[in-house]
C-alpha cells in the first residue's frame, strides 16, 4: 500500500446531513508537531491530523482539540485501547502543555480498506457560545 500523509487544508463543517468544506489556515505549530511525531513514530500508511478547536469554546486560532486518523501496520494484533495508549504516549508532551482533547481513529491497513477510507465525524461542543 502506498504511504499517504495528509495535512488537512480544509475545515469540515457538518450541517444536518450535508458536509460542507471550507478552506482553513495552514497547520499551526502544535498540529505540525503532532504530524511530525506520529510520522516518525508510527510510519503510517495514512495520517490525517485535523485541528477541530473551532468546534469548541476556545479563542480563535487555538490548537487544543484534534481529530487524528492514523493507519499503520504497527496496529496489527493490537487491541484498540492499546492503540490509543500508544498515540497518547507519543503525544504525552503535547497533552501536558495545551492539547485538551484528541479524537483518535487508529486503524490497521485492512480496517482502513474495509471502511473505504471513511472518517468518522466528531460531535460539536455543547458549551460553545
Secondary structure, 3 states (H helix, E strand, C coil): CCCEEEECCEEEEEECCEEEEEECCCCCHHHHHHHHHHHHHHCCCEEEEEECHHHCCCCCCCCCEEEEEEECHHHCCCCHHHHHHHHHHHCHHHHHCCCCEEEEEEECHHHHHHCCCCCCCCCCCCCCC
